[in-house]
Amino acid sequence: MKKRIFAIVLILALVAACLCGCGNSGSSAPETQNTTATDAEATAKTINLKFGHAASESHFLHVGATVFKEKLEELSNGTMTVDIYPNGTLGTLREMVEGVQNGDIDMCVAISTVVESFCPEVAVFDLPFLVDDLDHADRIMNSELTEYLDEKLEENGLINLGWWEVGFRSMIFKQEASSIDDLAGLQIRIMSSETFEKMMKALGLNPVVIDNSELYTALQQGAVDGAENGYSEFVDYSMYEVTNYLYQTRHVYSPMCCMISPAVWESLTEEQQAWVQQAADAATAAAVADSRAKVDVCIETLIEKGMTVVEFDREDLKNRCASVYAEYPQFDEMVEIINSYR
């Protein structure tokens, strides 16, 4: 009898132990699920932006992009992060702008001459000798004109966060010249722009469209005699190795657009949009300041590398290009605004 009672007690103890074990197992599962859900929510709140540009890490574009990254990560307390892709890692300028437009790339900076393919109104900045100096440029870039262009960019699927700048463009050639007439008939590399083509022809030059990435070889092999660009680009692409003269023409002032994909922008909360805009404002100021500070440094570098700097008569060049304006009546109102800020 005792043995039977003992057996029953033993069986009941084993059953109780099993039930307790099952109870513990059941209570631990929800804890694991809750932890996983919390981690997923935290991950979902972190937004990473890919920011592409076509220049090197020493270029003012990278300076601006770095300021944007640091400022946004600070403002968002690390919930928004930025990865910068320099040197055209994400593609050519055109490919990057297309990527931003269709949502494949989050952000990029591109020169107006490329952006105009997506928003024709931006091509007004290709007109020759439109901007007198940097003070004039500042008044233009903080006017109703750029507000209008921002609206046009948005209509064309691009949200512009700030106007950066290449600044004034000049020319480099292998050949010595005391005036533009001495360069008549020579081939000069230009970006793909109908206005640039007409301008160079008005100056007696033979324009050839070549990508920056291919320019060094084209100059080295004699496919072209010279090129036009911003001062930082002359240094960044080591143009001093394949040309001899810098001709300061300052024929065009080229702005740049710092753009974000509409798909990304619309996915952000109002607070996040405000952080992005504040970071972009800081980046714009830094990029423009660095671009301007580097002009004299770039000229000094070109001289140190053996190039000769020559000043051309800008008024003479401007008069020769006056006929170009007549071919673009669609820009008359914008040109009038620009002229009002002289």
Secondary structure by P-SEA (a helix, b strand, c coil): caaaaaaaaaaaaaaaaaaaaaaaaaaaaaaaaaaaaaaaaaaaabbbbbbbbccccccaaaaaaaaaaaaaaaaacccbbbbbbcccccccaaaaaaaaaacccccccccccccccccccccccccccccccaaaaaaaaacaaaaaaaaaaaaacccccccccccccccccccccccccccccbbbbbcccaaaaaaaaaacbbbbbbcccaaaaaaaacccccccccaaaaaaacccccccbbbccccbbbbbbbcccaaaaaaccaaaaaaaaaaaaaaaaaaaaaaaaaaaaaaaaaaaabbbbbbcaaaaaaaaacccccccccaaaaaaaaaaac
